[in-house]
Amino acid sequence: MENIGGDGIVVIGAIKGLIEHNIADRTCQRTGDPDLDTGGEEWWPHTAAIWLWRCNGTIMQFNEVYNTGRQPGNNDGQAYDFDYGCRKCILQYNYSMNNHGLLLVMSLTSGNIARYNISQSDQRHLLLIHGKVSDGNLIHNNVFYVDRSTVNVDYHADAEQNEAKLKEGEILGATFKNNIFYATGQGRFRRGGSVFDRNCYFGPWRNGIPEDPEALPADPMFVTPGSGGIGLSAWAGYHLQAKSPCINAGASIETVGKRDFYGNPITDGAIDIGAYEHPAG
């Protein structure tokens, strides 16, 4: 899919659906354009590249998304999205490059997992979470390579419904485990109620790293960070070198899966941090 005015793929109401091996380049190119004639009808301008709505047990995997647009009126522009009503869905083995974030997680979602994905040169919101921590959405073993001026990892508290949740004592966010946040630009964790557990942090983070009792503030020692390109085979730069502190350093995760981004098996019981499971580990 190339040069699409709005969304690339939207799947609604699927049970155990499968969205895989798709390429979305330059979607959302004319969403919210004030010059478009909608015939006087109201319309919803918020679009993303590949996303799910009210799905259960649906998987997005082996997809490639880059150059997603964000025109006036579009508050999204992410590569992927667990939207309203998504439960126990999985985002795995995908990459996101030069989009307005890897993932949006909306309210009324629960038990969704984003694992073993790579985000490179995304901007604005690497992750934007509308849901509650108690919803059980889990983001683990991903790589986020930041080379923009200021990129956010945050929850969204602007909407009236989210403000009401905060007043009721709800904590907005998700759980983050075994991810690598690597900044050569300037990243920022803000307004966080999320739970962070044993993530690796490297580079200039504008307001410091989040509260993470077992944080690993170290260079993960990628082979060639920032070198990802077009095609799922073009991402070997995020392999860990043999002396990486991330090898065998990850927190145990019951739903870790059987393989990493590159197809290496996860069988030794000691999980690496990031999207690569080093064979020597």
Beta strands, then each sheet from edge to edge (+ up, - down):
strand 1: 9-12
strand 2: 18-20
strand 3: 23-25
strand 4: 50-53
strand 5: 59-61
strand 6: 64-66
strand 7: 80-82
strand 8: 90-92
strand 9: 95-97
strand 10: 103-105
strand 11: 113-115
strand 12: 118-120
strand 13: 124-129
strand 14: 138-140
strand 15: 143-146
strand 16: 151-155
strand 17: 175-177
strand 18: 180-183
strand 19: 187-190
strand 20: 195-197
strand 21: 200-202
strand 22: 216-217
sheet 1: 1+ 4+ 7+ 10+ 13+ 16+ 19+
sheet 2: 2+ 5+ 8+ 11+ 14+ 17+ 20+
sheet 3: 3+ 6+ 9+ 12+ 15+ 18+ 21+ 22+
end
